[in-house]
Amino acid sequence: MTPVRYARTGRDALGRLVAGTPVVAPNADGRLEVFAPFTGGSIRHIRQVTAGSTAWSDWQSLGSP
């Protein structure tokens, strides 16, 4: 797999910071998916728009554990 440079900062649109180590994995169609804990206790998710792309979705909350 080719390394992907991830240029986003560690903040979401509301200014919350990533509060732990993100986990990255490819999904079935090859897009990378990132899951990360944020300040405030939420888990958030971001993904490549298409496999191999440098375009990413916006962070989406998956709620709090």
C-alpha positions in Angstrom: 0.0 0.0 0.0 1.3 3.5 -0.8 1.6 5.8 2.2 -1.0 8.6 2.3 -0.1 12.0 3.5 -2.8 13.3 5.8 -2.7 17.0 5.9 -5.6 17.9 8.2 -5.0 19.3 11.6 -5.9 17.6 14.8 -9.0 19.7 15.3 -12.6 19.2 14.1 -14.9 22.1 12.8 -15.8 23.0 16.4 -12.2 23.2 17.5 -12.1 19.9 19.5 -8.7 18.2 19.6 -7.9 14.6 18.9 -7.3 13.2 22.4 -5.6 9.9 21.6 -4.1 7.7 18.9 -6.1 7.5 15.7 -6.7 4.1 14.1 -6.5 3.8 10.3 -7.8 0.9 8.2 -8.9 0.3 4.6 -12.5 -0.6 4.0 -13.8 -3.1 1.4 -13.5 -0.6 -1.5 -10.0 0.5 -0.6 -10.8 3.9 1.0 -8.9 4.6 4.2 -11.1 5.1 7.3 -9.8 6.9 10.4 -11.3 6.6 13.9 -10.1 8.8 16.8 -11.1 9.8 20.3 -11.7 13.6 20.7 -11.7 15.9 23.7 -15.1 15.8 25.3 -15.2 12.0 25.1 -16.6 11.5 21.6 -15.3 9.1 19.0 -15.1 10.6 15.5 -14.7 9.2 12.0 -13.3 10.5 8.7 -12.7 8.7 5.4 -11.2 9.2 2.0 -13.8 10.3 -0.6 -12.4 7.7 -3.1 -9.6 5.1 -2.7 -6.2 6.7 -3.2 -7.6 10.2 -3.2 -6.3 13.1 -1.2 -9.8 14.3 -0.6 -11.4 13.5 2.8 -14.9 13.7 4.3 -15.7 15.9 7.3 -15.3 14.5 10.8 -18.5 12.7 11.9 -19.3 11.9 15.5 -20.0 8.3 16.4 -21.1 9.3 19.9 -19.4 8.6 23.3 -18.6 5.2 24.6 
